[in-house]
Amino acid sequence: MPGSELKQRIESDMKSAMRAKDKQRLGIIRMAMSEYKRIEIDERIELDDERVIRILDKMTKQRRESVTQYLKADRQDLVDQENYEISVLQEYLPEQLDEEAIDQLLEESIAETGASSMQQMGQLMAALRPKVQGRADMAAISKKVKARLSTG
């Protein structure tokens, strides 16, 4: 089984950051690598691109939440650091979806699942998640789904 192309790209970028002596970028790339390697060791598996994307997406979400907290605390220095980390992590995520594309995927998933009420939200989210993972904020997607299902 061939290795993950995304992991190879991340490792290649790590080497480039080392050669360029870009310590800030290198630290973020190493942090991402250590997270997916930890999972590989813990679960004794080789991660594929989809799983690596989920890990990077989760790391990005954590940083967005931190930005919110740092803004409330008026810590612009930490906001800037978190935003830089988000920008580096997003380089490895698929292109972000615009609102129109998200709405279209939502309608397709509703047609696939036949979801029409809040009781079917879990089923709808399960169908929608693989299509948008790493390409959109899942919290925003969840809000859209709730709004769509509550209006029928």
CYANA upper distance limits for C-alpha pairs under 8 A (distance plus 0.5 A):
  3 GLY  CA      7 LYS  CA      8.17
  3 GLY  CA      8 GLN  CA      8.11
  3 GLY  CA     46 GLU  CA      8.21
  3 GLY  CA     48 ASP  CA      7.81
  4 SER  CA      8 GLN  CA      6.90
  4 SER  CA     47 LEU  CA      7.56
  4 SER  CA     48 ASP  CA      5.75
  4 SER  CA     49 ASP  CA      5.93
  5 GLU  CA      9 ARG  CA      6.69
  5 GLU  CA     49 ASP  CA      7.38
  6 LEU  CA     10 ILE  CA      6.71
  6 LEU  CA     49 ASP  CA      6.31
  6 LEU  CA     52 VAL  CA      8.05
  6 LEU  CA     92 TYR  CA      7.70
  7 LYS  CA     11 GLU  CA      6.67
  7 LYS  CA     33 MET  CA      8.45
  7 LYS  CA     49 ASP  CA      7.89
  7 LYS  CA     52 VAL  CA      8.06
  8 GLN  CA     12 SER  CA      6.59
  9 ARG  CA     13 ASP  CA      6.62
 10 ILE  CA     14 MET  CA      6.67
 10 ILE  CA     29 ILE  CA      7.42
 10 ILE  CA     33 MET  CA      8.07
 10 ILE  CA     92 TYR  CA      8.22
 11 GLU  CA     15 LYS  CA      6.95
 11 GLU  CA     33 MET  CA      8.34
 12 SER  CA     16 SER  CA      6.88
 13 ASP  CA     17 ALA  CA      6.58
 13 ASP  CA     29 ILE  CA      8.28
 14 MET  CA     18 MET  CA      6.69
 14 MET  CA     26 LEU  CA      6.39
 14 MET  CA     29 ILE  CA      6.62
 14 MET  CA     30 ARG  CA      7.63
 15 LYS  CA     19 ARG  CA      6.76
 16 SER  CA     20 ALA  CA      6.62
 17 ALA  CA     21 LYS  CA      6.40
 17 ALA  CA     22 ASP  CA      5.67
 17 ALA  CA     23 LYS  CA      7.76
 17 ALA  CA     25 ARG  CA      7.05
 17 ALA  CA     26 LEU  CA      5.91
 18 MET  CA     22 ASP  CA      6.90
 18 MET  CA     23 LYS  CA      7.88
 18 MET  CA     26 LEU  CA      7.01
 22 ASP  CA     26 LEU  CA      6.51
 23 LYS  CA     27 GLY  CA      6.50
 24 GLN  CA     28 ILE  CA      7.17
 25 ARG  CA     29 ILE  CA      6.81
 25 ARG  CA     85 GLU  CA      8.43
 25 ARG  CA     88 VAL  CA      7.73
 26 LEU  CA     30 ARG  CA      6.54
 27 GLY  CA     31 MET  CA      6.60
 28 ILE  CA     32 ALA  CA      6.83
 28 ILE  CA     85 GLU  CA      6.88
 28 ILE  CA     88 VAL  CA      7.87
 28 ILE  CA     89 LEU  CA      8.30
 29 ILE  CA     33 MET  CA      6.68
 29 ILE  CA     88 VAL  CA      8.38
 29 ILE  CA     89 LEU  CA      8.35
 30 ARG  CA     34 SER  CA      6.48
 31 MET  CA     35 GLU  CA      6.79
 32 ALA  CA     36 TYR  CA      7.04
 32 ALA  CA     56 LEU  CA      7.46
 32 ALA  CA     59 MET  CA      8.46
 33 MET  CA     37 LYS  CA      6.47
 34 SER  CA     38 ARG  CA      6.37
 35 GLU  CA     39 ILE  CA      7.06
 35 GLU  CA     55 ILE  CA      8.15
 36 TYR  CA     40 GLU  CA      6.75
 36 TYR  CA     47 LEU  CA      8.14
 36 TYR  CA     52 VAL  CA      7.10
 36 TYR  CA     55 ILE  CA      7.42
 37 LYS  CA     41 ILE  CA      6.66
 38 ARG  CA     42 ASP  CA      6.52
 39 ILE  CA     43 GLU  CA      6.38
 39 ILE  CA     44 ARG  CA      8.35
 40 GLU  CA     44 ARG  CA      5.83
 40 GLU  CA     45 ILE  CA      5.54
 40 GLU  CA     46 GLU  CA      6.30
 40 GLU  CA     47 LEU  CA      6.96
 41 ILE  CA     45 ILE  CA      7.51
 47 LEU  CA     51 ARG  CA      6.47
 47 LEU  CA     52 VAL  CA      7.00
 48 ASP  CA     52 VAL  CA      6.87
 49 ASP  CA     53 ILE  CA      6.56
 50 GLU  CA     54 ARG  CA      6.88
 51 ARG  CA     55 ILE  CA      6.85
 52 VAL  CA     56 LEU  CA      6.72
 53 ILE  CA     57 ASP  CA      6.42
 53 ILE  CA     92 TYR  CA      8.08
 53 ILE  CA     93 LEU  CA      6.64
 53 ILE  CA    133 GLN  CA      8.16
 53 ILE  CA    134 GLY  CA      6.56
 54 ARG  CA     58 LYS  CA      6.65
 54 ARG  CA    133 GLN  CA      7.16
 54 ARG  CA    134 GLY  CA      6.84
 55 ILE  CA     59 MET  CA      6.79
 56 LEU  CA     60 THR  CA      6.65
 56 LEU  CA     89 LEU  CA      6.95
 56 LEU  CA     90 GLN  CA      8.44
 56 LEU  CA     92 TYR  CA      8.23
 56 LEU  CA     93 LEU  CA      7.70
 56 LEU  CA    134 GLY  CA      8.14
 57 ASP  CA     61 LYS  CA      6.70
 57 ASP  CA     93 LEU  CA      7.78
 57 ASP  CA    133 GLN  CA      7.92
 57 ASP  CA    134 GLY  CA      5.56
 58 LYS  CA     62 GLN  CA      6.75
 59 MET  CA     63 ARG  CA      6.91
 59 MET  CA     89 LEU  CA      8.41
 60 THR  CA     64 ARG  CA      6.80
 60 THR  CA     85 GLU  CA      8.45
 60 THR  CA     86 ILE  CA      6.04
 60 THR  CA     89 LEU  CA      7.11
 60 THR  CA     90 GLN  CA      7.98
 61 LYS  CA     65 GLU  CA      6.80
 61 LYS  CA    137 ASP  CA      8.14
 62 GLN  CA     66 SER  CA      6.78
 63 ARG  CA     67 VAL  CA      6.68
 63 ARG  CA     82 GLU  CA      6.25
 63 ARG  CA     83 ASN  CA      8.05
 63 ARG  CA     85 GLU  CA      8.08
 63 ARG  CA     86 ILE  CA      7.09
 64 ARG  CA     68 THR  CA      7.00
 64 ARG  CA     82 GLU  CA      8.00
 64 ARG  CA     83 ASN  CA      8.29
 64 ARG  CA     86 ILE  CA      8.10
 65 GLU  CA     69 GLN  CA      7.02
 66 SER  CA     70 TYR  CA      6.54
 66 SER  CA     79 VAL  CA      8.29
 66 SER  CA     82 GLU  CA      7.75
 67 VAL  CA     71 LEU  CA      6.51
 67 VAL  CA     78 LEU  CA      8.10
 67 VAL  CA     79 VAL  CA      5.67
 67 VAL  CA     82 GLU  CA      6.83
 67 VAL  CA     83 ASN  CA      7.87
 68 THR  CA     72 LYS  CA      6.94
 69 GLN  CA     73 ALA  CA      6.86
 70 TYR  CA     74 ASP  CA      6.53
 70 TYR  CA     75 ARG  CA      5.70
 70 TYR  CA     76 GLN  CA      7.61
 70 TYR  CA     78 LEU  CA      6.98
 70 TYR  CA     79 VAL  CA      6.40
 71 LEU  CA     75 ARG  CA      6.55
 71 LEU  CA     76 GLN  CA      7.29
 71 LEU  CA     79 VAL  CA      7.21
 75 ARG  CA     79 VAL  CA      6.87
 76 GLN  CA     80 ASP  CA      6.56
 77 ASP  CA     81 GLN  CA      6.93
 78 LEU  CA     82 GLU  CA      6.67
 79 VAL  CA     83 ASN  CA      6.59
 80 ASP  CA     84 TYR  CA      6.67
 81 GLN  CA     85 GLU  CA      6.82
 82 GLU  CA     86 ILE  CA      6.67
 83 ASN  CA     87 SER  CA      6.70
 84 TYR  CA     88 VAL  CA      6.89
 85 GLU  CA     89 LEU  CA      6.69
 86 ILE  CA     90 GLN  CA      6.50
 87 SER  CA     91 GLU  CA      7.13
 88 VAL  CA     92 TYR  CA      8.16
 89 LEU  CA     93 LEU  CA      7.50
 90 GLN  CA     94 PRO  CA      8.28
 93 LEU  CA    134 GLY  CA      6.27
 93 LEU  CA    135 ARG  CA      7.45
 94 PRO  CA    134 GLY  CA      6.82
 94 PRO  CA    135 ARG  CA      6.19
 95 GLU  CA    135 ARG  CA      6.49
 96 GLN  CA    134 GLY  CA      8.08
 96 GLN  CA    135 ARG  CA      4.82
 96 GLN  CA    136 ALA  CA      6.33
 97 LEU  CA    101 ALA  CA      6.42
 97 LEU  CA    102 ILE  CA      6.80
 97 LEU  CA    132 VAL  CA      8.25
 97 LEU  CA    135 ARG  CA      6.11
 97 LEU  CA    136 ALA  CA      6.47
 98 ASP  CA    102 ILE  CA      6.82
 99 GLU  CA    103 ASP  CA      6.62
100 GLU  CA    104 GLN  CA      6.71
101 ALA  CA    105 LEU  CA      6.70
102 ILE  CA    106 LEU  CA      6.59
102 ILE  CA    132 VAL  CA      8.24
102 ILE  CA    141 ILE  CA      8.34
103 ASP  CA    107 GLU  CA      6.73
104 GLN  CA    108 GLU  CA      6.73
105 LEU  CA    109 SER  CA      6.59
105 LEU  CA    128 LEU  CA      7.73
105 LEU  CA    131 LYS  CA      8.01
106 LEU  CA    110 ILE  CA      6.68
106 LEU  CA    128 LEU  CA      7.28
106 LEU  CA    145 VAL  CA      7.94
107 GLU  CA    111 ALA  CA      6.73
108 GLU  CA    112 GLU  CA      6.70
109 SER  CA    113 THR  CA      6.57
109 SER  CA    124 LEU  CA      6.98
109 SER  CA    127 ALA  CA      6.65
109 SER  CA    128 LEU  CA      6.43
110 ILE  CA    114 GLY  CA      5.91
110 ILE  CA    115 ALA  CA      5.88
110 ILE  CA    116 SER  CA      8.06
110 ILE  CA    124 LEU  CA      7.05
111 ALA  CA    115 ALA  CA      7.98
113 THR  CA    123 GLN  CA      7.67
113 THR  CA    124 LEU  CA      6.83
113 THR  CA    127 ALA  CA      7.98
115 ALA  CA    120 GLN  CA      5.93
115 ALA  CA    121 MET  CA      7.66
115 ALA  CA    123 GLN  CA      8.05
115 ALA  CA    124 LEU  CA      6.83
115 ALA  CA    149 LEU  CA      8.24
116 SER  CA    120 GLN  CA      7.41
116 SER  CA    149 LEU  CA      6.38
116 SER  CA    152 GLY  CA      6.36
117 SER  CA    121 MET  CA      7.55
117 SER  CA    149 LEU  CA      5.71
117 SER  CA    150 SER  CA      7.15
117 SER  CA    152 GLY  CA      7.17
118 MET  CA    146 LYS  CA      7.50
118 MET  CA    149 LEU  CA      6.22
118 MET  CA    150 SER  CA      7.03
120 GLN  CA    124 LEU  CA      6.78
121 MET  CA    125 MET  CA      6.51
121 MET  CA    145 VAL  CA      7.78
121 MET  CA    146 LYS  CA      7.91
121 MET  CA    149 LEU  CA      8.05
122 GLY  CA    126 ALA  CA      6.58
123 GLN  CA    127 ALA  CA      6.95
124 LEU  CA    128 LEU  CA      6.62
125 MET  CA    129 ARG  CA      6.20
125 MET  CA    142 SER  CA      8.04
125 MET  CA    145 VAL  CA      8.29
126 ALA  CA    130 PRO  CA      8.04
127 ALA  CA    131 LYS  CA      8.23
128 LEU  CA    132 VAL  CA      7.07
129 ARG  CA    133 GLN  CA      6.08
129 ARG  CA    138 MET  CA      8.35
132 VAL  CA    136 ALA  CA      6.25
132 VAL  CA    138 MET  CA      8.41
133 GLN  CA    138 MET  CA      7.94
136 ALA  CA    140 ALA  CA      8.28
136 ALA  CA    141 ILE  CA      7.86
137 ASP  CA    141 ILE  CA      6.87
138 MET  CA    142 SER  CA      6.54
139 ALA  CA    143 LYS  CA      6.89
140 ALA  CA    144 LYS  CA      6.83
141 ILE  CA    145 VAL  CA      6.68
142 SER  CA    146 LYS  CA      6.66
143 LYS  CA    147 ALA  CA      6.63
144 LYS  CA    148 ARG  CA      6.51
145 VAL  CA    149 LEU  CA      6.52
146 LYS  CA    150 SER  CA      6.44
147 ALA  CA    151 THR  CA      6.85
148 ARG  CA    152 GLY  CA      6.78
